[in-house]
């Protein structure tokens, strides 16, 4: 297949692109290489893909509809795999405008162009953050998600709703994938695993929010990429699907795994719950298993170990 992957230089985008290329698909990659975090890491991910004759990179902002339109006009895409987004819950408190321009307006451009060019399949990256402060666990796709706790979560929920409108009005096949706390090699510097590892190695203290009373359903990125590919293959109709590990772990246990792998003890700075944060994430994966034949295979212990092995080799 020929697949458009937005955010191809991002964390999940890189892994999805690599998996698609490894199985023989052609990928047209789009990324704007913004400076939300070190652009050198994004460039290094692209370099790590190697010299692929089935991969073409375009440095485009998804808010630039005319530039995107040229790609759609030149290529007959079998699927759009839309992974580009302005990520981060806390950053949405500092720079809310970019979440609207990128996550809302940019995503709308892709829906419109997919409709216009009759692209058969559209995969949308959503987030477990849409569950907000829900207390019923595990989180199910049938749960109400009308009380987001962050602007980031609100934009992701809007994306899901617009996807439904495009499916209802124009028959666009869309699978919305709610990713749960993705960790792994080539991870983002703003994520806890990366930040904690870097700080502990530098003998700096780590900020532990909610006094350590968080639980997170950490999901390994290779499992997420496998779910993305399964969604591309099976996309038919409109569905919202959780992709999580179905095994939430205490934040303190998560930190202890990092300490064990590094052979160093963290200095912890305990802080209260931060605005926009959720206390627990926990995915019900039954729908993913039924529709996609997907279930995670990498546990948290393996995931942390693989990340730290990569981190040391990358020399971050």
Beta strands, then each sheet from edge to edge (+ up, - down):
strand 1: 2-6
strand 2: 26-31
strand 3: 55-59
strand 4: 79-82
strand 5: 121-127
strand 6: 173-179
strand 7: 182-183
strand 8: 206-208
strand 9: 215-216
strand 10: 219-220
strand 11: 238-243
strand 12: 249-250
strand 13: 268-270
sheet 1: 3+ 2+ 1+ 4+ 5+ 6+ 11+
sheet 2: 7+ 10+
sheet 3: 8+ 13+
sheet 4: 9+ 12-
end
